[in-house]
Amino acid sequence: MKTILAFTIFLLPSITVAADKTRTTKAATGSGLTEYAASPAALTLDIVAARFSEVDSRLQALSADFKQFVRLEGTDSVQQVEGNILFRKPNRMRLVHRIPEAQTIVSDGVFIWVHRRSTNQVIQTRLETWRRKEPLAKGLLEFGQSADLMKRYRAELSTVSAPGPDGHRNFVITLTPKAGEASKDAADFTLTLKASDRDFFPTEAALRVGRATIRSTFSAIRLNPEIRDELLRFSPPPGSDVFTSPETP
């Protein structure tokens, strides 16, 4: 086993590793999002938190397509990433990128693995270490935790649209670290969640940390699909070079 010291390779937008042939769409269909009736009442932070909590309690697993757009301040270039995700509470996931270059990332709840098929290289680190060391991990892939995020961070209902033809409104929640909680291991950041009062599920998130801004959108969302256990486990392929972080035994 080899040791790799850098953590930047674990940033979701910057990994350029090849995916295996397993598509996340092999999970069973699951159910769609629950829809709420349109209401003329004012939308408040308390209402959003209560609805988020209801949605979170129903979500035990998820499958979705996603797109990410990554931009660094001071540059005009935008990197686009597209793929699929399977997620199961609390910390298990399979993330497959289609573009710009196919890649597969698997979290078994303890470790996070990245397999680069083109070079038969595997990168492994503890999930806890990755989440702590990489501020870009904050708010990403925390499905079913929207209400908890509103408790952990300073939350603001920053935007509420006018009702559409169906009476539903879009809204944006802005999350920032509470005073005194930012540190070298938890850098200042701003996370915005965009949702509709039709289903109260954030289908768009924008994370700004340092010079980077990542906007993620989710579609084809299915709740509680049947996900085979083997899709959420990872074993290094025979002959692969395995690189591990210092904290990984």
C-alpha positions as CSV (number, residue, x, y, z in Angstrom):
1,M,0.0,0.0,0.0
2,K,1.4,3.4,-0.9
3,T,0.7,6.6,1.0
4,I,-0.4,9.8,-0.6
5,L,-0.2,13.1,1.4
6,A,-2.4,15.4,-0.8
7,F,-6.1,15.6,-0.1
8,T,-7.0,17.9,-3.0
9,I,-7.5,14.8,-5.2
10,F,-10.6,14.0,-3.2
11,L,-12.5,17.1,-4.2
12,L,-15.4,15.9,-6.1
13,P,-15.1,18.3,-9.0
14,S,-11.4,17.7,-9.6
15,I,-11.1,13.9,-9.6
16,T,-10.4,12.7,-13.1
17,V,-10.7,8.9,-12.7
18,A,-12.3,6.4,-14.9
19,A,-15.5,4.7,-13.9
20,D,-16.3,1.0,-13.9
21,K,-19.1,-0.3,-16.1
22,T,-21.7,-0.4,-13.3
23,R,-24.3,2.2,-13.8
24,T,-26.2,3.6,-10.8
25,T,-29.4,3.2,-12.8
26,K,-29.3,-0.5,-11.8
27,A,-31.0,0.4,-8.6
28,A,-34.8,-0.2,-8.4
29,T,-37.0,2.8,-9.3
30,G,-38.1,4.0,-5.8
31,S,-40.7,6.6,-5.3
32,G,-41.0,10.2,-6.4
33,L,-41.0,13.3,-4.2
34,T,-44.0,14.0,-2.1
35,E,-45.9,17.1,-3.3
36,Y,-47.5,19.6,-0.9
37,A,-50.5,21.7,-1.8
38,A,-49.9,25.3,-2.7
39,S,-50.5,27.8,0.1
40,P,-51.0,31.5,0.1
41,A,-49.5,31.8,3.6
42,A,-46.2,33.6,4.0
43,L,-43.2,31.2,3.7
44,T,-41.1,31.5,6.8
45,L,-37.8,29.9,8.0
46,D,-39.8,27.9,10.6
47,I,-42.1,26.4,7.9
48,V,-39.1,25.5,5.7
49,A,-37.3,23.9,8.6
50,A,-40.4,21.8,9.5
51,R,-41.0,20.7,5.9
52,F,-37.3,19.9,5.4
53,S,-37.5,17.7,8.6
54,E,-40.5,15.8,7.1
55,V,-38.7,15.2,3.9
56,D,-35.5,14.2,5.7
57,S,-37.4,11.7,7.8
58,R,-38.8,9.9,4.7
59,L,-35.5,9.8,2.9
60,Q,-33.4,6.7,3.7
61,A,-31.9,6.3,0.3
62,L,-31.8,8.2,-3.0
63,S,-30.8,7.9,-6.6
64,A,-30.4,10.9,-8.9
65,D,-28.7,12.4,-11.9
66,F,-26.5,15.4,-11.2
67,K,-24.6,18.2,-12.9
68,Q,-21.9,20.3,-11.3
69,F,-20.4,23.6,-12.6
70,V,-17.1,24.5,-11.0
71,R,-15.6,28.0,-11.3
72,L,-12.5,29.6,-9.8
73,E,-12.6,33.3,-9.0
74,G,-10.6,35.3,-11.4
75,T,-11.0,32.9,-14.3
76,D,-13.6,32.7,-17.1
77,S,-13.4,28.9,-17.4
78,V,-16.2,26.7,-16.0
79,Q,-15.7,23.0,-15.5
80,Q,-18.8,20.9,-16.0
81,V,-19.3,17.5,-14.4
82,E,-22.2,15.2,-15.0
83,G,-23.1,11.8,-13.6
84,N,-25.3,9.7,-11.3
85,I,-25.4,9.1,-7.6
86,L,-26.7,6.4,-5.3
87,F,-26.9,7.4,-1.6
88,R,-28.0,5.5,1.5
89,K,-28.1,7.0,5.0
90,P,-26.0,7.8,6.8
91,N,-22.7,7.9,4.8
92,R,-22.8,5.3,2.0
93,M,-22.7,6.4,-1.6
94,R,-21.7,5.5,-5.1
95,L,-20.9,8.4,-7.4
96,V,-20.3,7.9,-11.1
97,H,-19.1,10.7,-13.3
98,R,-19.8,10.6,-17.1
99,I,-18.1,13.9,-18.1
100,P,-15.6,15.4,-18.4
101,E,-13.9,12.1,-17.8
102,A,-15.6,9.1,-16.3
103,Q,-14.9,8.2,-12.7
104,T,-16.2,6.2,-9.8
105,I,-16.2,7.1,-6.1
106,V,-17.5,4.8,-3.4
107,S,-18.0,5.4,0.3
108,D,-18.7,2.4,2.4
109,G,-19.4,4.6,5.5
110,V,-15.9,4.3,6.8
111,F,-13.6,4.8,3.8
112,I,-13.9,6.7,0.5
113,W,-12.4,5.0,-2.5
114,V,-11.5,6.4,-6.0
115,H,-10.7,4.0,-8.8
116,R,-8.8,5.2,-11.9
117,R,-9.4,2.5,-14.4
118,S,-7.1,3.9,-17.1
119,T,-4.1,3.5,-14.8
120,N,-5.5,0.9,-12.5
121,Q,-4.9,3.2,-9.5
122,V,-7.0,3.3,-6.4
123,I,-7.0,6.2,-3.8
124,Q,-8.3,5.5,-0.3
125,T,-8.9,7.7,2.7
126,R,-11.1,7.7,5.8
127,L,-14.4,9.4,5.1
128,E,-14.2,11.3,8.4
129,T,-10.8,12.6,7.4
130,W,-12.0,13.7,4.0
131,R,-15.0,15.5,5.3
132,R,-12.9,17.3,8.0
133,K,-10.0,18.3,5.7
134,E,-12.0,19.3,2.7
135,P,-14.3,22.3,3.2
136,L,-15.8,21.7,-0.2
137,A,-17.3,18.5,1.3
138,K,-19.5,20.6,3.5
139,G,-23.1,20.5,2.3
140,L,-22.3,18.2,-0.6
141,L,-24.0,14.9,-0.7
142,E,-25.6,15.5,2.7
143,F,-29.0,14.2,1.4
144,G,-31.7,13.9,4.0
145,Q,-29.9,16.4,6.3
146,S,-31.4,19.7,5.1
147,A,-33.1,20.4,8.5
148,D,-29.9,19.4,10.4
149,L,-27.9,21.8,8.2
150,M,-30.3,24.6,9.2
151,K,-29.6,23.9,12.9
152,R,-25.8,23.5,12.5
153,Y,-25.3,26.7,10.5
154,R,-26.7,30.2,10.5
155,A,-29.7,29.9,8.1
156,E,-31.4,32.7,6.2
157,L,-34.4,32.6,3.9
158,S,-32.8,34.8,1.4
159,T,-35.1,34.6,-1.6
160,V,-38.8,33.7,-2.1
161,S,-40.2,34.0,-5.6
162,A,-43.7,35.1,-6.5
163,P,-46.2,32.2,-6.9
164,G,-46.1,30.6,-10.3
165,P,-49.2,29.6,-12.3
166,D,-49.6,26.5,-10.1
167,G,-49.4,28.6,-6.9
168,H,-46.0,27.2,-5.9
169,R,-43.0,29.3,-5.0
170,N,-39.2,28.8,-5.3
171,F,-37.0,29.8,-2.4
172,V,-33.4,29.9,-1.4
173,I,-31.9,29.1,2.0
174,T,-28.4,30.6,2.6
175,L,-26.2,28.8,5.2
176,T,-23.0,30.1,6.7
177,P,-20.9,29.0,9.7
178,K,-22.1,30.4,13.0
179,A,-20.0,33.0,14.7
180,G,-16.8,31.5,16.2
181,E,-17.1,28.1,14.5
182,A,-14.9,28.7,11.5
183,S,-11.4,27.3,11.9
184,K,-8.5,26.0,9.9
185,D,-10.4,22.7,9.6
186,A,-13.7,24.3,8.9
187,A,-13.1,27.2,6.5
188,D,-15.6,30.0,6.0
189,F,-18.1,29.1,3.3
190,T,-21.5,30.0,1.9
191,L,-23.9,27.2,0.9
192,T,-27.2,28.0,-0.7
193,L,-30.0,25.5,-1.2
194,K,-32.7,26.2,-3.8
195,A,-36.1,24.3,-3.6
196,S,-39.8,24.7,-4.3
197,D,-42.6,24.7,-1.8
198,R,-44.1,22.0,-4.0
199,D,-41.8,19.3,-2.6
200,F,-39.3,21.0,-0.3
201,F,-36.4,19.1,-1.7
202,P,-33.2,21.1,-2.6
203,T,-32.7,20.4,-6.3
204,E,-30.0,23.0,-6.6
205,A,-27.0,23.8,-4.3
206,A,-24.3,26.4,-4.7
207,L,-21.2,26.2,-2.5
208,R,-18.7,29.1,-2.3
209,V,-15.5,28.4,-0.4
210,G,-12.2,30.2,-0.9
211,R,-11.9,31.0,-4.6
212,A,-14.1,28.2,-5.8
213,T,-17.8,28.1,-6.5
214,I,-19.6,24.8,-7.2
215,R,-23.2,24.8,-8.4
216,S,-24.9,21.4,-8.3
217,T,-28.3,20.5,-9.8
218,F,-30.2,17.2,-9.3
219,S,-32.8,15.6,-11.5
220,A,-34.5,12.3,-12.0
221,I,-34.7,12.0,-8.2
222,R,-36.1,8.8,-6.7
223,L,-36.5,8.3,-3.0
224,N,-35.7,5.0,-1.2
225,P,-34.7,2.9,-4.2
226,E,-33.5,-0.6,-3.6
227,I,-29.7,-0.4,-3.7
228,R,-27.7,-3.6,-3.8
229,D,-25.1,-3.8,-1.0
230,E,-22.3,-4.6,-3.5
231,L,-22.8,-1.2,-5.2
232,L,-21.8,0.5,-1.9
233,R,-18.7,-1.6,-1.2
234,F,-15.3,-1.4,-2.9
235,S,-12.5,-3.9,-3.3
236,P,-9.3,-2.8,-5.2
237,P,-9.0,-4.6,-8.5
238,P,-6.2,-7.2,-8.8
239,G,-2.9,-5.6,-9.5
240,S,-4.0,-2.1,-8.8
241,D,-1.8,0.5,-7.1
242,V,-3.5,1.6,-3.9
243,F,-2.6,5.0,-2.5
244,T,-3.8,5.7,1.0
245,S,-3.9,8.8,3.2
246,P,-1.7,8.8,6.3
247,E,-4.7,8.3,8.6
248,T,-5.7,5.1,6.7
249,P,-4.3,1.9,8.3
